[in-house]
Every structure is written in C-alpha cells, then in structure tokens.
Amino acid sequence: MTDTTAPTTARRFSTTDLALIAAFAAFISVCAYVGAIPVGGSGTPITLQTFGVMLAGCLLGPLRGFLAVALYLVLGAVGLPVFAEHSSGLGVFTGPTAGYLYAFPLAALLGGFLVKYVAGRTGKTRALVVFFCSFAGSVLVIHPLGIIGMKLYFDVSLRQAVLYDLPFWLGDLIKTTLVALIAAEVHRAFPRLLHPR
C-alpha cells in the first residue's frame, strides 16, 4: 500500500518563483549598463553586475538566485545586448571578462546558500552576516575566476592578472555593503522569501 501522506521531497517552482527569477535576470541586465567604466590595464569595465548577481543570490536563495543569473547569461548568449558595454553573443564568453561571467551563477549559488543555511537558519538575516555571506561569493568565486580568465585571455602572469583585478575590490566592498543592507531589510519584511512553502 502506497503512503500518500508522505511529503514530496522536490518543491515545484511556483509562478512567483518564475517571476522572481525573470525579474532578477532583467535587473542584472540593467545593472550591466550602469557605470561600465573601463579600468586598469585589462580595460574590463566596472559595472553594477556583481551587485545584481549577489543580490539575486542573497535575496532569492541558492537555487532561484543561480537560475536568475543563469537566465541572464543565456539572454546574453543568444544575442540580447545585456552584458557590459551593450555586448552580447557567445564571443563574450571567450573574452577578457569571461571568467567573471562564468563565476556569476556560482557566486550567487554560494552567497544564497550561505544566507539561507547560515545567516537565515534561525530566521534572522542580520546585515553584517549577509555582508560576509555575499563577500564570500566575491572573494572565493568571482575574483579568482575573473583573474584566471584574464590571465588566459591576455597571456600574462598570474601576478599581472591580479593587478588587473585590483581596481574592482573597492567597488565590490561598496556593492556588498548595499547587498547586505537591502537583503537584511527585505528578509525582515518578508521572512518567507528564503524559505517558501
């Protein structure tokens, strides 16, 4: 006899989930246009992309955050000009910013995981804790993969690639602070956002 009362292990995506994923993919696209100031020897522009990426992960949690960023990348890959400097297409994934692009969904996944299962485990996502969860995505994923991508593209030493990456750190600290403040307030107002039924 089959137990029909057993809870299902896989939660289906609701219409709200899909809307949030699509909305954050669009939001990251907008963030890519803001700033877009080339810096350093690599000419890689500073944008608000990482702000949108980490906000998606820290607000939506690991899976929905990952999917929002992945959708953003797919939109750019198929030709929509959603990347920095209005670029698009598969060629961007072999350019100087390729390492950062590959890192974005993984960083959202990590940041979202830490916020959901570390900061949000007791239902309280304090801004300081969210800051370190989001910063972990930058330090452990975005910057290392970005550095590797620039090293391979420009065929330079690892030290030189690190120097190319240095100008982005100050901006990331500011963006991470904003992510933490916004995410903490949103989760305080909507405590079920990280743990939907």
N, C-alpha and C positions, 0 to 999 in steps of 0.2 A: 504494500500500500504506500502511495507517494504522500509525503508530508507537504501539504500545500501551504502550511503556515510558516515554513522556513523562509527567512528573509533572503532576498536576492542579493548577491554579492556585488553585482555590477549595477551602478546607477546610470540610468539613461540621461542623456542631455535633454534638458527642458528647453522650451522656446526662449526662456530668459537666458539660459546658458549660451545658446547660439547667438542671441542678440548681443550679449556682453562680449563674446569672442569677436564678432564682426565689428562692434563699436570700437574695441581697443585696437584692432588691426587698422581701422581708419584713423584712430587717434595717433598711432605711431607714425602713420604716413604723414600726418600734419606736422608732427614733431620733427620729421626729417627735413622739412622745409625751413624750419625756424633756425636762424643762425647760419648754418652751412658756411662757416668761415674757415678757409684752409689755414692750417698752422704747421709749423715745423718743416723739416726737410722732406717729409713724405707728401705734403700737400693734402693730406687727409683732413676733411673739414670737421669742425666742431659743430654738432647739432644737438637737438634735444631727443634724439632717438633713444639713447640709453635711459633717459628719464621715462619715456613712454614704455619701453621694454620692461624696466624694473617695476614701474607702477602696475603694469598688467600682471606680472607675477605676484607682487605683494598684495594686490587687491583681490585678484581672482583665484589665487592658489596655484599650485604647480601645474595641473593638467590644463585648465582653461587658459592660464597665462601662457603656457607653452604653445597651445593651439592658436591663440591670438597672434603671437609673434610668428609662428609658422605660416599662418594665413597671410600675414603682411609680406613675408618673404616670397610666397607663391605669387601674390599680386604683382610684386616687382619682377619676378622671373618671367611672367607671361607678357610683360611689356608695359604695365602701367607705371608711370614715372613717379614712383613713391619713395625712391631712395634719395639720398643726399644729392643736392645739385640737380634734381629732377631726372636722375638717371634711372635706367631700368634694363631689363634683359638679363640673359644668362652670363653675359660677359662681365657683369659686375661681380659675379661670384668667383672670378679669377683675377680681379684687380687688386689694388693696394688695400682696399677696405674689406676684402673677402673674409679675412679671419674674424673681424668684428661681426660681420653678418652671420657667419656660422655660429658664433658664440651667443648671439642674442636669444634664441629659443632656449638654449641650455642654461643661460643665466636667469631667465625668467622662471624656468623649472626649479633651479636651485633656490632662488630667492623666495619663490612661492612655497616650496617645501619647508624651508626654514620658518617662514612666517606662520604657516598653517600648523606645523607639528612641533615647533619650538616656542615661538612667541605667542601663538594663538591657542596653545594646548589648554590653557586654563580659561580661554575666552577673553583674555585681556592682551591686546596688542599695543604695548607701550611704544611710543615713538623712538626711544633710544634703542630698544631691542630690534624694532623693524629696521632702523638705520643699519645696524650691524648685519642683519639678515640680507638686506639689499646690497650693502657694501661687499659682502662675501661673493655675490654674483659678479661684481666688477673685478674684484681682486683675484678670485680663483678661476674665472672663466673669460670674461670679456677682454681684459688686458693681456693675459697670457696668449690667447688665441689671436688677438689682434697683432701682438708682437711677432708671433710666428708667421702670420700671414704677410706682414710687411718684410720680414727677413727673407722669405721665399720669393716674394714678388720683386723686391729691389736687389736681391742677391747681395745682401750686406751682412755684416757680422751681427751676432745677437746683441752685442753692446750698442751698436748703431741703431738697431731696431728698437731697443729700449729707449734710446734718446728720442727717436721719432714719437714714441708713445707718451713721453713725459708731459707734454703740454696738456694732455687730456685729464690729468689727475685732479687738478684744482676744480675744473668744471664738474667732474664726477662727484666730488665731495659736496658741492652745492646741490647738484641734482639729487644725490642720495638723501640729503637733508630734506629736500622738498618731498621726495617719495615717502620718507618716514613720517613727516608731519601730516601729509594728506592721508596716507593709508591708516594711520592710527585714528584719525578723526572719523574716517569713513567706517572703519570696523567698529568704532564705538557707537556710531549711529545705526549701523546695520550688522549686528553681531552674527547673523546667519549667512553673511556673504561668503565667508570662508568654509562654512560647513552647511551647505544647502541640504535640504531633506531629499 
